[in-house]
Amino acid sequence: MSAAQTRTAILIALAGFISLSCGDAIVKSMAGAWPGSAVSALRYAFGALGLLAYVAVRHGGGGFVLPRAGLQFGRGLAVSVATLCFFMGVMAMPLADATAIQFTSPILTALLAPFVLGEKTPRAVWLALVLAFSGVLVVLRPNVVELGIVALYPVGAAFGMSWLMMLNRKTAGDAPVAVMQFLLAAIAAPILIAAAWALHSFGGPPFRISAPDAVIVAKCAAVAVFATLGHALIFTAVGRATAQVVAPMTYVQLLVAAGLGWAWFGNAPDAATFGGAALIILGGLWLWRAQKAPAVAETPD
């Protein structure tokens, strides 16, 4: 691969991760206007409809398959948990903090893979885990004091994403990528709609859903577009370069999240955010260097 091709792949990946952070910032802009549970449900409803149209045009009737239904349902459930927790976390705490904690998901995947996938856990995982969760504790400490248990939402998102990554490995090759993305959204959308209804009915005032105005609907559609575009760009980048080249670019998402949080919401990153994020990134890079073919980190967007 030429240096020019590598640079192109890196730029495409950077654009993808920036797109994901822009979607997260839009989610945060709806804090107090609409519950995170409702935003996640509408975002995936839009995503499912958009992917439905794409699969119909690209693959025709042959694209609508359901290979290994149990595993596909597991993927939808995992991304539902991740998205619901992440969106509520983003709305409750600084964008950079929630994003930093989310980056523990690849390390959790490496830790859980022996039990779920029968893969061997490299020794590097244990050091990476210590570094990453030390970083999580540093990031969480001021937030837990201020917000209480709500600050743990991004931890739940990280666990959800780790399960999604493992189930993605189990189902790799079952169908074209676009079809797999459609199945994910089509299964997640009704789960998230049901969760939003349950929280609206039994979760108290913070989860009460009012009729959204046009701005809220447009923002949810924009989140779906940014997320779909981001994942498409990252997939394109991995097709042009190796995962080893693309994977470290994921940490640009944290820098963009910090910048957007500061510029848009006035959440200037403090020492706890910088210190904790540095430990999480160090753990992730340590794990990345120790693996021969690391996967690119996924997000719940």
TIBAGU-200207 format. One record per residue: residue in one letter; z, x, y of N, C-alpha, C, CB in turn. Coordinates in steps of 0.1 Angstrom, whole numbers, padded with zeros to 4 digits, always signed. Glycine has a CB too. Layout:
<recs>
AZXYZXYZXYZXY ...
</recs>
This chain:
<recs>
M+0000+0008-0012+0000+0000+0000+0000+0009+0012+0012-0010+0000 S-0009+0006+0022-0010+0014+0034+0002+0011+0043-0023+0011+0041 A+0004+0020+0053+0015+0018+0063+0012+0005+0071+0016+0030+0072 A-0001+0003+0074-0005-0009+0082-0002-0022+0075-0020-0008+0086 Q-0005-0022+0062-0001-0034+0054+0014-0036+0053-0007-0033+0040 T+0021-0026+0052+0036-0027+0051+0041-0032+0065+0042-0013+0048 R+0036-0027+0076+0040-0032+0089+0037-0046+0091+0034-0023+0100 T+0025-0050+0086+0021-0064+0087+0031-0073+0079+0007-0066+0082 A+0034-0069+0067+0043-0077+0059+0057-0078+0065+0044-0071+0045 I+0062-0067+0071+0075-0067+0078+0075-0077+0090+0078-0053+0082 L+0064-0077+0097+0063-0086+0109+0062-0100+0105+0051-0082+0117 I+0055-0103+0094+0055-0117+0089+0068-0121+0084+0044-0118+0077 A+0075-0112+0077+0089-0116+0072+0098-0118+0084+0094-0104+0063 L+0097-0109+0094+0106-0111+0106+0103-0125+0113+0103-0100+0116 A+0091-0128+0114+0087-0141+0120+0094-0153+0111+0072-0143+0120 G+0093-0151+0098+0099-0161+0089+0114-0163+0091+0097-0158+0075 F+0121-0151+0092+0136-0152+0093+0140-0157+0108+0142-0138+0091 I+0132-0153+0118+0134-0158+0131+0132-0174+0131+0125-0152+0141 S+0122-0178+0124+0120-0193+0124+0132-0200+0118+0107-0196+0115 L+0138-0194+0107+0149-0201+0101+0161-0201+0111+0153-0193+0088 S+0163-0191+0118+0174-0191+0128+0172-0201+0139+0176-0177+0134 C+0159-0202+0143+0156-0213+0153+0160-0226+0148+0141-0212+0157 G+0156-0229+0136+0160-0242+0130+0175-0244+0130+0155-0243+0116 D+0183-0234+0126+0197-0234+0126+0203-0237+0140+0203-0221+0120 A+0197-0231+0150+0201-0233+0164+0199-0248+0168+0194-0224+0174 I+0188-0253+0164+0185-0268+0167+0196-0276+0160+0171-0272+0162 V+0199-0273+0148+0210-0281+0141+0223-0280+0150+0213-0275+0127 K+0226-0268+0154+0239-0267+0162+0238-0275+0175+0242-0252+0165 S+0226-0276+0181+0225-0284+0193+0228-0298+0192+0211-0282+0199 M+0228-0303+0179+0231-0317+0177+0246-0320+0174+0223-0323+0165 A+0254-0309+0175+0269-0311+0172+0275-0321+0182+0276-0297+0173 G+0282-0330+0177+0288-0341+0185+0279-0352+0188+0292-0335+0198 A+0266-0351+0186+0257-0362+0188+0254-0369+0175+0244-0356+0194 W+0253-0362+0164+0251-0368+0151+0257-0360+0141+0235-0370+0149 P+0263-0366+0130+0270-0358+0120+0261-0349+0112+0277-0367+0110 G+0266-0337+0108+0258-0328+0100+0253-0334+0087+0266-0315+0097 S+0261-0343+0082+0257-0350+0069+0244-0358+0071+0268-0359+0064 A+0243-0365+0083+0231-0373+0086+0219-0364+0089+0234-0382+0098 V+0222-0353+0097+0211-0344+0100+0205-0338+0087+0216-0332+0109 S+0213-0333+0078+0208-0327+0066+0200-0337+0058+0220-0322+0057 A+0204-0350+0057+0197-0360+0050+0183-0363+0056+0205-0373+0049 L+0183-0364+0070+0170-0367+0076+0161-0355+0076+0172-0371+0091 R+0167-0343+0077+0158-0331+0076+0151-0330+0063+0167-0318+0078 Y+0158-0333+0052+0152-0332+0038+0143-0344+0036+0163-0331+0028 A+0146-0355+0042+0136-0366+0041+0123-0363+0047+0142-0379+0047 F+0123-0357+0059+0111-0352+0065+0104-0341+0057+0114-0347+0079 G+0112-0332+0052+0106-0321+0043+0100-0327+0031+0117-0312+0040 A+0106-0336+0025+0100-0342+0012+0087-0349+0015+0110-0352+0006 L+0086-0357+0026+0074-0364+0030+0063-0354+0033+0076-0373+0042 G+0066-0343+0041+0056-0333+0044+0051-0326+0032+0062-0323+0054 L+0060-0322+0023+0056-0315+0011+0048-0324+0001+0068-0309+0004 L+0052-0337+0002+0044-0347-0007+0030-0348-0002+0051-0361-0005 A+0027-0348+0011+0014-0348+0016+0006-0335+0012+0013-0350+0031 Y+0013-0324+0013+0007-0311+0011+0003-0310-0004+0016-0299+0015 V+0012-0314-0013+0010-0313-0027-0002-0322-0031+0023-0316-0035 A-0002-0334-0025-0012-0344-0029-0026-0338-0025-0010-0357-0022 V-0027-0331-0013-0040-0326-0009-0043-0313-0017-0039-0322+0006 R-0033-0305-0019-0036-0292-0026-0038-0293-0041-0024-0282-0023 H-0030-0301-0047-0030-0301-0062-0034-0315-0068-0016-0298-0067 G-0035-0325-0059-0039-0338-0065-0028-0344-0074-0052-0337-0072 G-0032-0353-0082-0022-0360-0091-0015-0350-0101-0028-0371-0099 G-0022-0339-0104-0017-0329-0113-0005-0322-0107-0027-0319-0117 G-0003-0323-0094+0009-0316-0088+0022-0323-0090+0006-0314-0074 F+0021-0336-0094+0033-0344-0095+0039-0343-0109+0031-0358-0090 V+0046-0333-0112+0052-0331-0125+0067-0328-0124+0045-0319-0133 L+0074-0329-0135+0088-0327-0134+0092-0319-0146+0096-0341-0134 P+0089-0306-0146+0093-0297-0158+0108-0295-0159+0085-0284-0157 R+0113-0296-0170+0128-0294-0173+0136-0301-0162+0131-0279-0173 A+0136-0315-0164+0142-0323-0154+0157-0320-0150+0141-0338-0158 G+0164-0316-0160+0178-0313-0158+0180-0301-0149+0185-0310-0171 L+0172-0291-0151+0173-0279-0142+0168-0282-0128+0165-0267-0148 Q+0158-0291-0127+0153-0295-0114+0163-0303-0106+0140-0303-0115 F+0170-0311-0113+0181-0319-0107+0192-0309-0102+0187-0329-0116 G+0195-0299-0110+0205-0289-0107+0201-0282-0094+0207-0279-0118 R+0188-0278-0093+0183-0272-0081+0185-0281-0068+0168-0268-0082 G+0182-0293-0070+0183-0303-0059+0198-0304-0055+0177-0316-0062 L+0207-0305-0065+0221-0307-0062+0226-0294-0055+0229-0309-0075 A+0222-0282-0060+0227-0270-0054+0223-0269-0039+0222-0258-0062 V+0210-0271-0036+0206-0270-0022+0212-0281-0014+0190-0271-0021 S+0215-0292-0020+0222-0303-0012+0236-0299-0008+0223-0316-0020 V+0243-0293-0017+0256-0288-0014+0255-0277-0003+0264-0282-0026 A+0246-0268-0005+0244-0257+0005+0241-0262+0019+0234-0247+0000 T+0231-0271+0019+0227-0276+0032+0237-0284+0039+0214-0284+0031 L+0244-0293+0032+0254-0301+0038+0265-0292+0043+0260-0311+0027 C+0270-0283+0036+0281-0274+0040+0277-0265+0052+0286-0265+0028 F+0264-0260+0051+0260-0251+0061+0258-0258+0075+0247-0244+0057 F+0252-0270+0074+0249-0277+0087+0263-0282+0093+0241-0290+0084 M+0272-0286+0085+0285-0290+0091+0292-0277+0096+0294-0297+0080 G+0291-0266+0089+0297-0254+0094+0291-0249+0107+0295-0243+0083 V+0278-0250+0108+0271-0245+0120+0275-0254+0132+0256-0247+0118 M+0278-0267+0129+0282-0276+0140+0296-0273+0144+0280-0290+0136 A+0304-0268+0135+0319-0266+0138+0322-0252+0143+0326-0269+0126 M+0314-0242+0141+0318-0228+0144+0306-0221+0150+0324-0221+0132 P+0308-0209+0156+0297-0202+0161+0286-0199+0151+0302-0188+0167 L+0273-0200+0156+0262-0199+0147+0262-0185+0140+0249-0200+0155 A+0265-0174+0147+0266-0161+0141+0276-0160+0129+0268-0150+0151 D+0287-0167+0131+0298-0166+0121+0294-0173+0108+0311-0173+0127 A+0288-0185+0110+0284-0193+0098+0272-0186+0091+0279-0207+0103 T+0263-0180+0099+0252-0173+0092+0257-0160+0085+0242-0168+0103 A+0266-0153+0091+0272-0141+0084+0278-0144+0071+0282-0134+0093 I+0286-0155+0070+0293-0159+0058+0282-0163+0048+0303-0170+0060 Q+0272-0170+0052+0261-0174+0043+0255-0162+0036+0251-0182+0051 F+0255-0150+0042+0248-0139+0036+0256-0133+0024+0246-0128+0046 T+0267-0139+0020+0274-0135+0008+0267-0141-0005+0288-0139+0008 S+0258-0150-0003+0252-0157-0015+0245-0148-0025+0243-0168-0010 P+0237-0138-0020+0231-0129-0031+0242-0121-0039+0222-0119-0024 I+0253-0118-0032+0263-0111-0039+0270-0120-0049+0274-0105-0030 L+0273-0132-0045+0278-0142-0055+0269-0145-0066+0281-0156-0047 T+0256-0145-0064+0246-0146-0074+0247-0135-0084+0232-0147-0068 A+0248-0123-0079+0249-0111-0088+0262-0112-0097+0249-0098-0081 L+0273-0118-0091+0285-0119-0098+0285-0129-0108+0297-0121-0088 L+0278-0141-0105+0278-0152-0115+0267-0151-0125+0277-0165-0107 A+0257-0143-0122+0245-0142-0131+0249-0140-0146+0236-0132-0126 P+0259-0131-0149+0262-0129-0163+0266-0141-0171+0273-0118-0165 F+0273-0151-0164+0278-0163-0170+0267-0174-0171+0290-0168-0162 V+0258-0174-0161+0248-0184-0160+0234-0179-0167+0245-0188-0146 L+0231-0167-0164+0218-0162-0169+0219-0152-0180+0210-0156-0157 G+0231-0148-0183+0232-0137-0193+0228-0124-0189+0224-0141-0205 E+0228-0121-0176+0224-0108-0170+0236-0099-0169+0217-0110-0157 K+0234-0087-0170+0245-0077-0169+0248-0075-0154+0241-0063-0175 T+0261-0074-0151+0266-0072-0137+0267-0057-0134+0279-0079-0134 P+0258-0052-0125+0259-0038-0122+0273-0034-0116+0248-0034-0112 R+0277-0022-0117+0289-0018-0111+0289-0020-0096+0293-0003-0115 A+0277-0018-0090+0276-0019-0076+0280-0033-0071+0262-0016-0071 V+0279-0043-0079+0283-0057-0075+0297-0057-0071+0280-0067-0086 W+0306-0050-0078+0320-0052-0075+0324-0046-0061+0329-0045-0086 L+0318-0034-0058+0320-0028-0045+0314-0037-0034+0314-0014-0044 A+0302-0042-0037+0295-0051-0027+0303-0064-0025+0281-0055-0032 L+0309-0069-0036+0318-0081-0035+0330-0078-0026+0322-0086-0048 V+0337-0067-0028+0348-0063-0020+0345-0062-0006+0355-0050-0025 L+0334-0055-0003+0330-0054+0011+0326-0067+0018+0317-0044+0012 A+0318-0075+0010+0313-0088+0016+0325-0097+0019+0303-0094+0007 F+0334-0099+0009+0345-0108+0011+0356-0103+0021+0351-0112-0002 S+0357-0090+0022+0365-0085+0033+0359-0089+0046+0366-0069+0032 G+0346-0088+0047+0339-0093+0059+0341-0107+0062+0324-0090+0058 V+0340-0115+0051+0342-0130+0052+0356-0133+0058+0340-0137+0039 L+0366-0126+0053+0380-0128+0057+0381-0124+0072+0390-0120+0049 V+0375-0113+0076+0375-0109+0090+0369-0120+0099+0368-0096+0092 V+0357-0125+0095+0350-0135+0103+0358-0148+0103+0336-0137+0097 L+0363-0152+0091+0370-0165+0090+0384-0165+0097+0372-0168+0076 R+0391-0154+0098+0405-0154+0103+0406-0162+0116+0410-0140+0104 P+0399-0158+0127+0401-0166+0139+0397-0180+0138+0394-0159+0151 N+0386-0182+0130+0381-0196+0129+0390-0205+0121+0367-0196+0122 V+0396-0200+0110+0406-0208+0103+0418-0212+0111+0410-0200+0090 V+0423-0202+0119+0434-0205+0128+0430-0216+0138+0438-0193+0136 E+0418-0216+0143+0414-0226+0153+0409-0239+0147+0403-0220+0162 L+0401-0238+0136+0395-0250+0131+0401-0256+0118+0380-0247+0128 G+0409-0248+0111+0415-0252+0099+0405-0251+0087+0420-0266+0100 I+0406-0260+0077+0398-0259+0065+0383-0261+0068+0402-0269+0055 V+0379-0267+0079+0365-0269+0083+0358-0255+0084+0364-0276+0097 A+0365-0245+0087+0359-0232+0088+0354-0226+0075+0369-0222+0094 L+0358-0233+0064+0354-0228+0050+0340-0234+0046+0364-0232+0040 Y+0334-0243+0054+0322-0249+0051+0311-0239+0047+0316-0257+0062 P+0309-0228+0055+0299-0218+0051+0301-0211+0037+0298-0207+0062 V+0314-0210+0033+0317-0205+0020+0311-0214+0009+0332-0203+0018 G+0313-0227+0011+0307-0237+0002+0292-0236+0002+0311-0251+0005 A+0286-0233+0014+0271-0232+0015+0267-0219+0007+0267-0230+0029 A+0274-0208+0008+0271-0196+0000+0271-0199-0015+0280-0185+0004 F+0281-0206-0020+0282-0209-0034+0270-0218-0038+0295-0216-0037 G+0267-0228-0030+0255-0236-0033+0242-0228-0034+0254-0247-0023 M+0240-0219-0025+0228-0211-0025+0228-0202-0037+0227-0204-0012 S+0239-0196-0041+0239-0187-0052+0235-0195-0065+0253-0181-0054 W+0239-0207-0066+0235-0215-0078+0220-0219-0077+0243-0228-0079 L+0215-0221-0065+0201-0224-0063+0193-0212-0067+0198-0228-0049 M+0197-0200-0063+0190-0188-0067+0189-0186-0082+0196-0176-0060 M+0201-0188-0088+0201-0187-0103+0192-0197-0110+0215-0188-0108 L+0193-0209-0105+0184-0220-0112+0169-0217-0108+0188-0234-0107 N+0167-0212-0097+0153-0208-0094+0148-0198-0104+0152-0202-0079 R+0156-0188-0107+0152-0178-0117+0149-0185-0131+0163-0168-0119 K+0158-0195-0135+0156-0201-0147+0143-0209-0148+0167-0211-0150 T+0139-0215-0136+0127-0223-0136+0114-0216-0130+0130-0235-0127 A+0115-0203-0128+0104-0196-0122+0092-0198-0131+0107-0181-0121 G+0080-0201-0125+0068-0202-0133+0066-0216-0139+0067-0192-0143 D+0075-0225-0137+0073-0239-0143+0063-0247-0136+0087-0246-0143 A+0060-0244-0123+0050-0251-0116+0046-0242-0104+0055-0265-0111 P+0035-0245-0097+0032-0238-0085+0043-0238-0074+0019-0243-0079 V+0044-0228-0066+0054-0227-0056+0056-0240-0047+0052-0215-0047 A+0045-0245-0042+0045-0257-0034+0051-0269-0042+0031-0261-0029 V+0047-0270-0054+0053-0281-0062+0068-0279-0064+0045-0282-0076 M+0072-0267-0067+0086-0265-0069+0094-0268-0056+0089-0250-0073 Q+0088-0265-0044+0095-0268-0032+0095-0283-0029+0087-0261-0020 F+0084-0290-0033+0084-0304-0032+0095-0311-0041+0071-0310-0036 L+0096-0306-0053+0106-0311-0063+0120-0309-0057+0105-0305-0076 L+0122-0297-0051+0135-0294-0045+0139-0304-0034+0136-0280-0040 A+0129-0307-0025+0132-0316-0014+0133-0330-0019+0120-0314-0003 A+0124-0334-0028+0124-0348-0033+0137-0352-0040+0112-0350-0042 I+0143-0342-0047+0156-0345-0054+0167-0344-0044+0158-0335-0065 A+0167-0334-0035+0178-0332-0025+0179-0344-0015+0176-0319-0017 A+0167-0349-0011+0168-0360-0001+0176-0372-0005+0153-0364+0002 P+0174-0378-0016+0183-0389-0020+0197-0385-0022+0177-0396-0032 I+0200-0373-0027+0214-0369-0029+0221-0368-0015+0214-0355-0036 L+0214-0362-0005+0219-0360+0008+0221-0374+0015+0211-0351+0016 I+0211-0383+0013+0213-0396+0018+0225-0403+0013+0200-0405+0016 A+0227-0402+0000+0239-0408-0007+0252-0402-0001+0238-0407-0022 A+0252-0389+0000+0263-0382+0005+0266-0386+0020+0262-0366+0005 A+0256-0387+0028+0258-0392+0042+0264-0406+0042+0245-0391+0049 W+0259-0414+0033+0264-0428+0033+0279-0428+0029+0256-0437+0023 A+0282-0420+0018+0296-0420+0013+0305-0415+0024+0297-0411+0001 L+0301-0404+0031+0310-0399+0042+0311-0408+0053+0304-0385+0046 H+0300-0415+0056+0300-0425+0067+0310-0437+0063+0286-0431+0069 S+0310-0440+0051+0319-0452+0046+0333-0448+0045+0313-0457+0034 F+0336-0436+0040+0349-0432+0036+0355-0419+0043+0350-0430+0021 G+0347-0413+0050+0351-0400+0056+0357-0400+0069+0339-0391+0057 G+0358-0411+0076+0364-0412+0089+0354-0410+0100+0375-0402+0090 P+0359-0410+0113+0351-0410+0125+0341-0398+0126+0360-0409+0137 P+0345-0386+0122+0336-0374+0123+0323-0376+0116+0342-0362+0119 F+0323-0385+0106+0311-0387+0097+0304-0400+0100+0315-0386+0083 R+0309-0408+0109+0302-0421+0112+0288-0419+0118+0311-0429+0122 I+0279-0426+0112+0265-0424+0116+0260-0436+0125+0255-0423+0104 S+0256-0433+0137+0251-0443+0146+0235-0442+0146+0256-0441+0161 A+0229-0452+0151+0214-0452+0151+0209-0440+0160+0208-0465+0157 P+0201-0431+0154+0197-0419+0162+0187-0423+0173+0191-0408+0153 D+0188-0415+0184+0177-0417+0194+0165-0409+0191+0183-0414+0209 A+0155-0410+0199+0143-0403+0196+0144-0387+0197+0132-0407+0207 V+0154-0383+0205+0156-0368+0206+0162-0363+0193+0165-0365+0218 I+0171-0370+0187+0177-0366+0174+0167-0366+0163+0189-0375+0171 V+0159-0376+0163+0149-0377+0152+0139-0365+0154+0141-0390+0153 A+0135-0363+0166+0125-0352+0169+0132-0338+0165+0121-0351+0183 K+0145-0336+0168+0151-0324+0164+0152-0322+0149+0165-0323+0170 C+0155-0333+0142+0155-0332+0127+0142-0328+0122+0161-0345+0121 A+0131-0334+0127+0118-0331+0123+0115-0316+0126+0107-0340+0130 A+0119-0311+0138+0117-0297+0141+0124-0288+0132+0122-0295+0156 V+0136-0291+0128+0144-0283+0118+0136-0282+0105+0158-0289+0115 A+0130-0293+0101+0122-0293+0088+0110-0284+0090+0118-0308+0085 V+0103-0285+0102+0091-0277+0104+0095-0262+0104+0085-0281+0117 F+0106-0258+0112+0110-0244+0113+0113-0239+0099+0121-0243+0123 A+0121-0247+0091+0125-0242+0078+0113-0240+0069+0135-0252+0072 T+0104-0250+0068+0092-0249+0060+0083-0237+0064+0084-0262+0061 L+0081-0236+0077+0074-0224+0082+0080-0211+0079+0072-0225+0097 G+0093-0210+0080+0101-0198+0077+0099-0194+0063+0115-0200+0080 H+0101-0204+0054+0100-0200+0039+0086-0197+0036+0105-0212+0031 A+0076-0203+0042+0062-0200+0039+0059-0186+0044+0053-0210+0046 L+0064-0182+0055+0061-0169+0060+0068-0158+0051+0066-0167+0075 I+0080-0161+0047+0087-0151+0038+0080-0150+0025+0102-0156+0036 F+0075-0161+0020+0068-0161+0007+0055-0152+0009+0065-0175+0002 T+0048-0154+0020+0036-0147+0023+0039-0132+0024+0029-0152+0036 A+0050-0128+0031+0054-0114+0032+0056-0108+0019+0066-0113+0041 V+0063-0115+0010+0066-0109-0003+0053-0108-0011+0076-0118-0011 G+0043-0116-0009+0030-0115-0015+0023-0103-0010+0022-0127-0013 R+0025-0098+0002+0018-0087+0008+0025-0073+0005+0016-0089+0022 A+0039-0074+0003+0047-0062+0001+0057-0065-0010+0054-0057+0015 T+0064-0054-0014+0074-0056-0024+0086-0063-0018+0078-0043-0030 A+0094-0069-0027+0107-0074-0023+0116-0064-0017+0114-0082-0034 Q+0115-0052-0022+0123-0041-0016+0121-0038-0001+0121-0028-0024 V+0108-0040+0003+0104-0039+0017+0109-0050+0025+0089-0037+0018 V+0108-0063+0020+0110-0075+0028+0125-0078+0028+0103-0086+0022 A+0133-0075+0017+0147-0080+0016+0156-0076+0028+0153-0075+0004 P+0155-0063+0032+0164-0059+0043+0162-0067+0056+0163-0044+0046 M+0149-0072+0058+0146-0079+0070+0154-0092+0072+0131-0083+0070 T+0160-0097+0061+0168-0109+0062+0180-0108+0072+0174-0112+0048 Y+0185-0095+0074+0196-0094+0083+0192-0095+0097+0202-0080+0080 V+0179-0095+0100+0175-0098+0114+0179-0112+0117+0160-0096+0115 Q+0179-0121+0107+0183-0135+0110+0197-0136+0116+0183-0143+0096 L+0206-0127+0111+0219-0127+0117+0219-0123+0132+0228-0117+0109 L+0211-0112+0135+0210-0108+0149+0204-0119+0158+0202-0095+0150 V+0194-0126+0152+0188-0137+0160+0198-0148+0162+0175-0142+0153 A+0205-0151+0151+0215-0162+0152+0226-0158+0163+0222-0164+0139 A+0230-0146+0163+0240-0142+0173+0234-0143+0187+0244-0127+0170 G+0222-0139+0189+0215-0140+0202+0213-0154+0206+0202-0133+0202 L+0209-0163+0197+0207-0177+0201+0220-0184+0204+0199-0184+0190 G+0230-0180+0196+0243-0186+0198+0249-0182+0212+0253-0182+0187 W+0247-0170+0216+0252-0165+0229+0244-0171+0240+0251-0150+0229 A+0230-0171+0239+0222-0176+0250+0222-0191+0251+0208-0171+0248 W+0222-0198+0240+0221-0213+0240+0235-0220+0241+0214-0218+0228 F+0245-0214+0235+0257-0222+0234+0269-0214+0240+0261-0224+0219 G+0266-0202+0245+0277-0194+0251+0287-0188+0242+0284-0202+0261 N+0283-0187+0229+0292-0182+0219+0290-0167+0217+0291-0189+0205 A+0296-0159+0226+0294-0144+0226+0301-0139+0214+0300-0138+0239 P+0294-0131+0205+0301-0126+0193+0313-0117+0197+0291-0118+0185 D+0324-0119+0190+0335-0110+0193+0337-0099+0183+0348-0119+0193 A+0347-0092+0184+0349-0080+0175+0350-0085+0160+0362-0073+0178 A+0357-0096+0158+0358-0101+0144+0344-0104+0138+0367-0114+0143 T+0335-0111+0146+0322-0114+0141+0314-0101+0138+0314-0122+0152 F+0314-0091+0148+0307-0079+0146+0312-0071+0134+0307-0070+0158 G+0326-0070+0133+0332-0062+0122+0329-0069+0108+0347-0061+0124 G+0332-0082+0108+0330-0089+0095+0315-0089+0091+0334-0103+0096 A+0306-0091+0100+0292-0091+0097+0287-0077+0092+0283-0095+0109 A+0293-0067+0098+0289-0053+0094+0294-0051+0079+0296-0043+0103 L+0305-0056+0076+0310-0054+0062+0301-0062+0052+0325-0058+0060 I+0297-0074+0056+0289-0082+0047+0275-0076+0046+0287-0096+0053 I+0269-0071+0057+0256-0064+0056+0257-0052+0048+0251-0061+0070 L+0268-0044+0049+0270-0032+0042+0270-0035+0027+0283-0024+0046 G+0278-0046+0023+0278-0050+0009+0265-0054+0004+0288-0061+0007 G+0257-0061+0012+0244-0066+0008+0234-0054+0006+0238-0076+0018 L+0235-0045+0015+0226-0033+0014+0229-0024+0003+0226-0025+0027 W+0242-0023+0000+0247-0015-0012+0241-0021-0024+0262-0014-0012 L+0242-0034-0026+0237-0041-0037+0222-0040-0038+0241-0056-0037 W+0215-0041-0027+0201-0040-0026+0196-0026-0031+0196-0042-0012 R+0203-0016-0027+0199-0002-0031+0202+0000-0046+0207+0008-0023 A+0211-0007-0051+0215-0005-0065+0206-0012-0075+0229-0009-0068 Q+0198-0022-0070+0189-0030-0079+0175-0025-0078+0190-0044-0075 K+0168-0026-0089+0154-0021-0089+0145-0031-0083+0150-0018-0103 A+0148-0044-0084+0139-0054-0079+0147-0066-0073+0129-0060-0090 P+0153-0064-0062+0162-0074-0056+0154-0086-0051+0170-0068-0045 A+0160-0097-0052+0154-0110-0046+0157-0111-0032+0159-0122-0054 V+0147-0117-0024+0149-0119-0010+0160-0130-0009+0136-0122-0003 A+0169-0128+0000+0180-0138+0002+0174-0151+0007+0190-0133+0013 E+0179-0162+0001+0174-0175+0005+0185-0182+0014+0172-0184-0007 T+0180-0192+0022+0189-0199+0030+0188-0214+0028+0186-0196+0045 P+0198-0222+0032+0198-0236+0029+0189-0245+0038+0211-0241+0029 D+0182-0238+0047+0174-0246+0056+0164-0255+0050+0168-0236+0066 
</recs>
